[in-house]
């Protein structure tokens, strides 16, 4: 009787401990689920090309650089608008010997430009500001086009990885077909070995292609601060429809033009150096004269001085030579840049014409799949070899990869033309990146 009571007590104690542990476990699970539910969701991924580009132009790392370039030009304008400082002069004259008369003059002097240099240099600073703004716009556009190229490469790499993965799964499925036929005595050990080696070799290609796709997607992080969802993007729809045009409106061409105008204004300002700036001094004058040892007379008046430098040695010839060299350099750079961009536009147009899909090209993958189905039928019927089956399977993969390569080449050619024209060729995107702003 006593033993029975002891066993009952122990059983009750174990039940209580088990119940307590169960309650603790449920409470812990509830707390964890609540904490997970309360975790803030990350930023929504960017799912379209337009969204990616707009995000880059609004918050990308080049935005700060472009702002600094504009601020540099604005600082030059502010500097050119500053008036020269006046000079405060206090002068006291007294002899060491002889007369004890004294003279004190206190006043202010200031330069007075009469040649118009200040206004010319102010206009030149305005042109430098236009130059820096255009260069900032060009920097943003180049960055946006770099992003566009990276996006095209990432989408194409992801598409290739999907094709290669599909091929890997299909090759593995071929093994099941061979095994089924082998059980019926309709296949050979050679076929099984050939298929398994094909799977192993192709697996290495799949690993390589997957690594390339991962790396290409990771490179997008250098442009935007949000994840990019590539699943809904297709290479054929990226960087669409570059129209015919010439690089005359390229922001860097606008920068060269502004630089040339600024240098011409600086040349004109330098040539005005032969007209000297007047130096005007106005002041109060006090003279103390000893009439007799006991009598001192004090006189009051004003002082006026006009200084006029003689521009005999330096009349702006050095400054004019430097500005003329800058103008010549900007003109040469403009000509070289324009010629290069014309050639790039022509090359892009020729590439697009060459890469244009020929009639019936879209059905290449479909015809390769039909050939594969025929090879399967022949192999199952014992009329075809495993080599024919695997070759047909490889042909489907090659046709699909070739189609992706062609679409990627066309998209990159479209971006190359946009780069030559200095525009994203989309009014909204150009506005987001500041193209055309002054």
MARZA-705705 format. One record per residue (C-alpha): x negated, y, z; chain. Coordinates in steps of 0.1 Angstrom, whole numbers, plus 5000, padded with zeros to 4 digits. Example, Ala and Ser with C-alpha at 12.3 -4.5 7.8 and 13.67 -1.06 7.14 Angstrom:
<nodes>
[node [4877,4955,5078],A]
[node [4863,4989,5071],A]
</nodes>
This chain:
<nodes>
[node [5000,5000,5000],A]
[node [4972,5024,5009],A]
[node [4953,5015,4977],A]
[node [4983,5022,4956],A]
[node [4987,5057,4972],A]
[node [4951,5065,4965],A]
[node [4954,5056,4928],A]
[node [4985,5077,4925],A]
[node [4967,5107,4940],A]
[node [4938,5103,4916],A]
[node [4961,5100,4886],A]
[node [4979,5132,4897],A]
[node [4946,5151,4901],A]
[node [4934,5140,4866],A]
[node [4967,5151,4851],A]
[node [4964,5185,4868],A]
[node [4928,5189,4855],A]
[node [4939,5179,4820],A]
[node [4968,5203,4820],A]
[node [4946,5231,4833],A]
[node [4920,5225,4805],A]
[node [4947,5224,4779],A]
[node [4961,5258,4791],A]
[node [4926,5273,4790],A]
[node [4920,5260,4755],A]
[node [4953,5274,4743],A]
[node [4946,5307,4759],A]
[node [4911,5309,4744],A]
[node [4925,5300,4709],A]
[node [4952,5327,4713],A]
[node [4926,5353,4723],A]
[node [4903,5344,4693],A]
[node [4932,5345,4669],A]
[node [4943,5379,4683],A]
[node [4907,5392,4680],A]
[node [4905,5380,4644],A]
[node [4939,5395,4636],A]
[node [4927,5429,4651],A]
[node [4895,5430,4631],A]
[node [4896,5459,4607],A]
[node [4898,5449,4571],A]
[node [4869,5458,4549],A]
[node [4872,5482,4520],A]
[node [4892,5470,4491],A]
[node [4870,5457,4462],A]
[node [4869,5476,4430],A]
[node [4887,5456,4404],A]
[node [4885,5477,4372],A]
[node [4857,5493,4351],A]
[node [4873,5527,4355],A]
[node [4875,5524,4393],A]
[node [4838,5513,4395],A]
[node [4827,5543,4374],A]
[node [4848,5568,4392],A]
[node [4835,5556,4426],A]
[node [4800,5559,4414],A]
[node [4804,5594,4401],A]
[node [4822,5605,4433],A]
[node [4800,5588,4459],A]
[node [4770,5573,4441],A]
[node [4734,5579,4453],A]
[node [4728,5602,4422],A]
[node [4755,5625,4433],A]
[node [4733,5640,4460],A]
[node [4704,5644,4436],A]
[node [4727,5662,4411],A]
[node [4739,5685,4438],A]
[node [4703,5693,4448],A]
[node [4694,5701,4412],A]
[node [4724,5725,4410],A]
[node [4714,5740,4443],A]
[node [4679,5746,4430],A]
[node [4693,5766,4401],A]
[node [4716,5786,4424],A]
[node [4686,5794,4446],A]
[node [4668,5808,4416],A]
[node [4698,5831,4409],A]
[node [4699,5843,4445],A]
[node [4661,5849,4444],A]
[node [4663,5870,4412],A]
[node [4691,5891,4427],A]
[node [4671,5901,4458],A]
[node [4660,5938,4458],A]
[node [4623,5945,4466],A]
[node [4616,5955,4502],A]
[node [4610,5992,4510],A]
[node [4579,6004,4528],A]
[node [4578,6024,4561],A]
[node [4548,6047,4563],A]
[node [4536,6067,4593],A]
[node [4505,6089,4587],A]
[node [4487,6111,4612],A]
[node [4458,6134,4601],A]
[node [4433,6152,4625],A]
[node [4397,6164,4622],A]
[node [4370,6151,4645],A]
[node [4352,6185,4644],A]
[node [4361,6220,4636],A]
[node [4398,6228,4633],A]
[node [4421,6210,4657],A]
[node [4451,6212,4633],A]
[node [4471,6180,4629],A]
[node [4495,6167,4603],A]
[node [4520,6138,4608],A]
[node [4541,6123,4581],A]
[node [4567,6095,4586],A]
[node [4589,6082,4559],A]
[node [4600,6054,4536],A]
[node [4589,6043,4502],A]
[node [4605,6021,4477],A]
[node [4598,6009,4442],A]
[node [4621,6020,4414],A]
[node [4622,5998,4383],A]
[node [4629,6018,4352],A]
[node [4620,5992,4326],A]
[node [4649,5969,4331],A]
[node [4628,5939,4340],A]
[node [4649,5930,4370],A]
[node [4681,5926,4350],A]
[node [4663,5905,4323],A]
[node [4649,5882,4350],A]
[node [4683,5879,4366],A]
[node [4698,5868,4333],A]
[node [4669,5844,4329],A]
[node [4677,5829,4363],A]
[node [4714,5824,4352],A]
[node [4701,5805,4322],A]
[node [4679,5784,4345],A]
[node [4710,5776,4365],A]
[node [4728,5765,4334],A]
[node [4698,5743,4326],A]
[node [4697,5727,4360],A]
[node [4735,5720,4359],A]
[node [4732,5704,4325],A]
[node [4702,5683,4337],A]
[node [4723,5672,4368],A]
[node [4752,5662,4345],A]
[node [4728,5642,4323],A]
[node [4714,5625,4354],A]
[node [4749,5614,4364],A]
[node [4758,5602,4329],A]
[node [4726,5582,4326],A]
[node [4733,5566,4360],A]
[node [4769,5559,4350],A]
[node [4758,5542,4318],A]
[node [4732,5522,4338],A]
[node [4761,5510,4359],A]
[node [4781,5502,4328],A]
[node [4753,5481,4315],A]
[node [4749,5464,4348],A]
[node [4786,5457,4350],A]
[node [4786,5442,4315],A]
[node [4756,5420,4323],A]
[node [4773,5408,4356],A]
[node [4806,5400,4339],A]
[node [4789,5381,4311],A]
[node [4767,5362,4336],A]
[node [4798,5352,4356],A]
[node [4815,5341,4324],A]
[node [4785,5320,4314],A]
[node [4783,5304,4349],A]
[node [4820,5295,4346],A]
[node [4814,5279,4312],A]
[node [4784,5259,4324],A]
[node [4803,5248,4355],A]
[node [4832,5236,4333],A]
[node [4807,5217,4311],A]
[node [4791,5201,4342],A]
[node [4825,5189,4354],A]
[node [4833,5176,4319],A]
[node [4800,5157,4317],A]
[node [4808,5141,4351],A]
[node [4842,5131,4337],A]
[node [4825,5114,4307],A]
[node [4809,5091,4332],A]
[node [4842,5079,4344],A]
[node [4853,5072,4308],A]
[node [4821,5052,4302],A]
[node [4825,5033,4334],A]
[node [4861,5023,4325],A]
[node [4850,5011,4291],A]
[node [4820,4992,4307],A]
[node [4843,4972,4329],A]
[node [4860,4960,4297],A]
[node [4827,4952,4281],A]
[node [4830,4980,4256],A]
[node [4801,5001,4268],A]
[node [4765,4995,4274],A]
[node [4741,5003,4301],A]
[node [4723,5026,4277],A]
[node [4754,5049,4275],A]
[node [4757,5050,4313],A]
[node [4720,5060,4317],A]
[node [4723,5086,4289],A]
[node [4753,5102,4306],A]
[node [4738,5103,4340],A]
[node [4706,5119,4327],A]
[node [4726,5145,4308],A]
[node [4744,5154,4341],A]
[node [4712,5157,4360],A]
[node [4695,5179,4334],A]
[node [4726,5201,4330],A]
[node [4729,5205,4368],A]
[node [4696,5224,4367],A]
[node [4710,5247,4341],A]
[node [4741,5253,4361],A]
[node [4720,5262,4392],A]
[node [4700,5287,4371],A]
[node [4730,5303,4356],A]
[node [4748,5306,4389],A]
[node [4717,5323,4404],A]
[node [4716,5347,4375],A]
[node [4753,5355,4380],A]
[node [4748,5361,4417],A]
[node [4718,5383,4411],A]
[node [4736,5404,4384],A]
[node [4766,5410,4408],A]
[node [4742,5419,4436],A]
[node [4726,5446,4414],A]
[node [4759,5464,4414],A]
[node [4753,5472,4450],A]
[node [4727,5497,4440],A]
[node [4754,5518,4423],A]
[node [4785,5516,4444],A]
[node [4791,5512,4482],A]
[node [4820,5488,4478],A]
[node [4823,5452,4466],A]
[node [4832,5447,4430],A]
[node [4858,5420,4419],A]
[node [4847,5407,4385],A]
[node [4874,5380,4382],A]
[node [4898,5403,4363],A]
[node [4872,5418,4339],A]
[node [4864,5406,4304],A]
[node [4833,5416,4285],A]
[node [4853,5423,4253],A]
[node [4872,5451,4271],A]
[node [4843,5469,4287],A]
[node [4829,5502,4273],A]
[node [4855,5503,4246],A]
[node [4858,5524,4214],A]
[node [4828,5547,4210],A]
[node [4839,5571,4182],A]
[node [4817,5586,4156],A]
[node [4797,5616,4168],A]
[node [4764,5633,4169],A]
[node [4742,5641,4200],A]
[node [4746,5678,4196],A]
[node [4768,5679,4227],A]
[node [4744,5658,4248],A]
[node [4739,5675,4282],A]
[node [4702,5674,4278],A]
[node [4705,5693,4245],A]
[node [4724,5719,4265],A]
[node [4696,5720,4290],A]
[node [4670,5725,4263],A]
[node [4690,5754,4248],A]
[node [4694,5770,4282],A]
[node [4656,5766,4289],A]
[node [4648,5782,4255],A]
[node [4671,5812,4262],A]
[node [4656,5816,4297],A]
[node [4621,5816,4283],A]
[node [4630,5842,4257],A]
[node [4644,5865,4284],A]
[node [4613,5860,4304],A]
[node [4592,5870,4274],A]
[node [4612,5901,4269],A]
[node [4609,5909,4306],A]
[node [4571,5904,4304],A]
[node [4569,5927,4274],A]
[node [4586,5954,4296],A]
[node [4556,5954,4320],A]
[node [4540,5983,4301],A]
[node [4568,6005,4315],A]
[node [4556,6009,4351],A]
[node [4578,6008,4381],A]
[node [4579,6041,4400],A]
[node [4570,6042,4436],A]
[node [4590,6069,4454],A]
[node [4582,6081,4489],A]
[node [4604,6104,4510],A]
[node [4594,6114,4545],A]
[node [4593,6140,4573],A]
[node [4562,6162,4577],A]
[node [4551,6180,4608],A]
[node [4520,6203,4609],A]
[node [4505,6217,4641],A]
[node [4481,6247,4637],A]
[node [4460,6264,4664],A]
[node [4464,6301,4658],A]
[node [4444,6311,4689],A]
[node [4431,6290,4718],A]
[node [4463,6298,4736],A]
[node [4488,6298,4707],A]
[node [4499,6268,4687],A]
[node [4523,6269,4658],A]
[node [4543,6239,4646],A]
[node [4557,6236,4611],A]
[node [4583,6211,4598],A]
[node [4591,6199,4563],A]
[node [4594,6169,4541],A]
[node [4570,6149,4520],A]
[node [4577,6136,4485],A]
[node [4554,6113,4466],A]
[node [4558,6097,4432],A]
[node [4534,6069,4423],A]
[node [4530,6056,4387],A]
[node [4508,6026,4381],A]
[node [4488,6028,4349],A]
[node [4494,5996,4329],A]
[node [4460,5996,4313],A]
[node [4447,5961,4321],A]
[node [4479,5942,4329],A]
[node [4508,5950,4308],A]
[node [4525,5916,4309],A]
[node [4505,5899,4282],A]
[node [4497,5869,4305],A]
[node [4532,5865,4317],A]
[node [4545,5867,4281],A]
[node [4521,5841,4269],A]
[node [4532,5816,4296],A]
[node [4569,5822,4289],A]
[node [4562,5818,4251],A]
[node [4544,5785,4257],A]
[node [4574,5773,4278],A]
[node [4598,5783,4250],A]
[node [4577,5765,4224],A]
[node [4575,5734,4245],A]
[node [4613,5734,4251],A]
[node [4619,5738,4213],A]
[node [4596,5709,4205],A]
[node [4612,5687,4232],A]
[node [4646,5695,4219],A]
[node [4636,5685,4183],A]
[node [4621,5653,4195],A]
[node [4650,5644,4217],A]
[node [4676,5652,4190],A]
[node [4658,5631,4164],A]
[node [4655,5602,4189],A]
[node [4692,5604,4198],A]
[node [4702,5606,4161],A]
[node [4682,5574,4155],A]
[node [4698,5558,4185],A]
[node [4733,5566,4173],A]
[node [4724,5552,4139],A]
[node [4710,5521,4154],A]
[node [4740,5516,4176],A]
[node [4764,5520,4146],A]
[node [4744,5495,4126],A]
[node [4744,5471,4155],A]
[node [4781,5474,4160],A]
[node [4787,5468,4123],A]
[node [4764,5438,4123],A]
[node [4779,5424,4154],A]
[node [4815,5429,4144],A]
[node [4833,5396,4146],A]
[node [4838,5380,4112],A]
[node [4871,5367,4102],A]
[node [4877,5333,4118],A]
[node [4849,5336,4144],A]
[node [4875,5337,4172],A]
[node [4885,5301,4163],A]
[node [4849,5286,4166],A]
[node [4854,5274,4202],A]
[node [4888,5260,4192],A]
[node [4874,5240,4163],A]
[node [4846,5227,4185],A]
[node [4872,5215,4210],A]
[node [4890,5197,4182],A]
[node [4857,5180,4172],A]
[node [4853,5169,4208],A]
[node [4887,5153,4209],A]
[node [4879,5134,4177],A]
[node [4846,5122,4192],A]
[node [4865,5111,4223],A]
[node [4890,5091,4203],A]
[node [4863,5075,4182],A]
[node [4842,5066,4213],A]
[node [4871,5050,4231],A]
[node [4880,5030,4200],A]
[node [4844,5018,4198],A]
[node [4837,5036,4165],A]
[node [4815,5064,4179],A]
[node [4784,5066,4200],A]
[node [4778,5082,4233],A]
[node [4753,5105,4216],A]
[node [4781,5118,4193],A]
[node [4804,5123,4223],A]
[node [4778,5142,4243],A]
[node [4767,5162,4213],A]
[node [4803,5173,4207],A]
[node [4806,5182,4243],A]
[node [4774,5203,4241],A]
[node [4788,5220,4209],A]
[node [4818,5232,4228],A]
[node [4796,5247,4255],A]
[node [4772,5263,4229],A]
[node [4802,5278,4210],A]
[node [4816,5293,4242],A]
[node [4782,5307,4253],A]
[node [4776,5321,4219],A]
[node [4809,5339,4220],A]
[node [4800,5355,4254],A]
[node [4766,5365,4240],A]
[node [4782,5382,4210],A]
[node [4807,5401,4232],A]
[node [4779,5412,4256],A]
[node [4758,5424,4227],A]
[node [4787,5444,4213],A]
[node [4795,5459,4246],A]
[node [4758,5469,4252],A]
[node [4757,5484,4217],A]
[node [4787,5505,4226],A]
[node [4769,5517,4258],A]
[node [4738,5524,4238],A]
[node [4758,5547,4215],A]
[node [4774,5564,4245],A]
[node [4739,5570,4260],A]
[node [4728,5585,4227],A]
[node [4758,5609,4227],A]
[node [4753,5617,4264],A]
[node [4789,5610,4272],A]
[node [4811,5582,4287],A]
[node [4835,5590,4259],A]
[node [4864,5592,4283],A]
[node [4878,5626,4293],A]
[node [4886,5616,4329],A]
[node [4854,5597,4335],A]
[node [4833,5626,4319],A]
[node [4851,5650,4342],A]
[node [4844,5628,4373],A]
[node [4807,5629,4364],A]
[node [4807,5666,4356],A]
[node [4800,5664,4319],A]
[node [4809,5696,4302],A]
[node [4810,5716,4335],A]
[node [4789,5748,4337],A]
</nodes>
